[in-house]
């Protein structure tokens, strides 16, 4: 749609969306919105070094709701560890949920853009294993 402001004469393009995650247009819009929020959150901070941290858990025979509860509890525990407080000064976490057709299971996991000091991967893995009851699949890399 093209909308015109009758008082100022300015025009803008607007459109309706279906808001379905599988829709290419809507997913592109959602990705742009997420990028914009992330840039706004990180702009102007004094954190010079940014890293992408991925935190996953093994897929269990449980409902998606139970899996999400377990993942959020584990992430909360990780943020309270001495190492997290020592190395991470701030950040932005995004929950992603994927679906595995072969196993017929959901796989929620966190992607965290974190700023602060170098967090050794082995220490992160050990901390995550303690907080997530044994999960060791983690990744941390510079952005």
C-alpha positions as CSV (number, residue, x, y, z in Angstrom):
1,X,0.0,0.0,0.0
2,X,1.1,3.5,-0.6
3,X,-0.2,5.9,2.0
4,X,-0.2,9.7,1.5
5,X,-0.4,12.2,4.3
6,X,-2.9,14.7,2.9
7,X,-1.6,17.5,5.0
8,X,2.1,17.2,4.2
9,X,2.0,15.3,0.9
10,X,4.5,12.8,2.2
11,X,4.1,9.2,1.0
12,X,5.2,5.9,2.6
13,X,4.9,2.3,1.7
14,X,3.1,0.0,4.1
15,X,1.9,-3.6,3.8
16,X,0.1,-6.4,5.6
17,X,2.0,-9.5,6.6
18,X,0.9,-13.0,7.4
19,X,3.4,-13.2,10.3
20,X,4.2,-16.9,9.7
21,X,7.8,-17.9,10.4
22,X,8.0,-20.0,7.2
23,X,6.9,-17.1,5.0
24,X,10.0,-15.7,3.2
25,X,8.8,-12.1,3.3
26,X,7.8,-12.2,7.0
27,X,10.9,-14.0,8.1
28,X,13.0,-11.4,6.3
29,X,11.1,-8.6,8.1
30,X,11.6,-10.4,11.4
31,X,15.3,-10.8,10.7
32,X,15.6,-7.1,9.9
33,X,13.7,-6.2,13.1
34,X,16.0,-8.4,15.2
35,X,19.1,-6.9,13.6
36,X,17.8,-3.4,14.2
37,X,17.1,-4.2,17.9
38,X,20.5,-5.8,18.3
39,X,22.3,-2.8,16.7
40,X,20.3,-0.4,18.9
41,X,21.2,-2.4,22.0
42,X,24.9,-2.6,21.2
43,X,25.4,0.9,19.8
44,X,27.2,3.2,22.2
45,X,28.3,0.6,24.7
46,X,31.8,0.6,25.9
47,X,32.3,-3.1,25.3
48,X,35.0,-3.4,22.7
49,X,35.2,-7.2,22.2
50,X,32.0,-9.0,21.1
51,X,31.6,-12.8,20.8
52,X,28.9,-15.1,19.6
53,X,28.1,-17.8,22.1
54,X,25.8,-20.7,21.2
55,X,24.4,-22.8,24.1
56,X,22.5,-26.1,23.4
57,X,21.2,-29.0,25.3
58,X,20.7,-32.6,24.4
59,X,17.3,-33.3,23.0
60,X,15.2,-35.2,25.5
61,X,11.9,-37.1,25.3
62,X,10.0,-34.1,26.7
63,X,7.6,-31.5,25.6
64,X,8.8,-28.3,24.0
65,X,7.6,-26.4,27.0
66,X,9.6,-28.6,29.4
67,X,12.7,-28.3,27.2
68,X,12.3,-24.5,27.1
69,X,12.0,-24.4,30.9
70,X,15.1,-26.5,31.3
71,X,17.1,-24.4,28.8
72,X,16.1,-21.1,30.5
73,X,16.9,-22.5,33.9
74,X,20.4,-23.6,32.7
75,X,21.1,-20.2,31.1
76,X,20.1,-18.4,34.3
77,X,22.4,-20.7,36.3
78,X,25.3,-20.0,33.8
79,X,24.8,-16.2,34.2
80,X,25.3,-16.6,37.9
81,X,28.6,-18.4,37.7
82,X,31.8,-16.7,38.8
83,X,33.3,-17.1,35.3
84,X,30.4,-15.5,33.5
85,X,30.5,-12.6,35.9
86,X,34.3,-12.4,35.4
87,X,34.3,-12.5,31.6
88,X,31.0,-11.2,30.4
89,X,30.0,-7.5,30.8
90,X,26.8,-7.4,28.9
91,X,25.0,-8.8,25.9
92,X,21.9,-9.8,24.0
93,X,20.4,-13.3,24.0
94,X,18.2,-14.8,21.3
95,X,16.3,-18.0,21.7
96,X,16.1,-20.1,18.5
97,X,13.9,-23.1,18.1
98,X,14.5,-25.6,15.3
99,X,12.7,-28.8,14.4
100,X,14.4,-32.0,13.4
101,X,12.1,-34.0,11.1
102,X,14.2,-37.2,11.4
103,X,13.9,-37.4,15.2
104,X,10.6,-35.6,15.4
105,X,11.9,-33.3,18.1
106,X,12.2,-29.6,18.8
107,X,15.6,-28.2,19.6
108,X,15.6,-24.9,21.5
109,X,19.0,-23.2,22.0
110,X,20.4,-19.8,22.7
111,X,22.6,-17.5,20.6
112,X,24.2,-14.9,22.8
113,X,26.1,-11.8,21.6
114,X,28.2,-11.1,24.6
115,X,30.7,-8.3,25.3
116,X,33.6,-8.4,27.7
117,X,36.8,-10.3,28.2
118,X,38.1,-13.4,26.6
119,X,36.1,-16.4,28.0
120,X,38.1,-19.6,27.4
121,X,36.0,-22.2,25.6
122,X,37.0,-25.0,28.0
123,X,35.8,-23.0,31.0
124,X,32.6,-22.0,29.2
125,X,32.0,-25.7,28.4
126,X,32.6,-26.8,32.0
127,X,30.3,-24.1,33.4
128,X,27.6,-24.9,30.9
129,X,27.9,-28.7,31.6
130,X,27.4,-27.9,35.4
131,X,24.4,-25.7,34.8
132,X,22.7,-27.8,32.1
133,X,23.1,-31.2,33.8
134,X,25.8,-32.5,31.4
135,X,25.4,-30.6,28.1
136,X,28.8,-29.9,26.6
137,X,27.8,-28.6,23.2
138,X,28.9,-25.0,23.2
139,X,30.5,-22.6,20.8
140,X,32.2,-19.2,21.3
141,X,33.8,-17.1,18.6
142,X,34.8,-13.6,18.0
143,X,32.4,-11.4,15.9
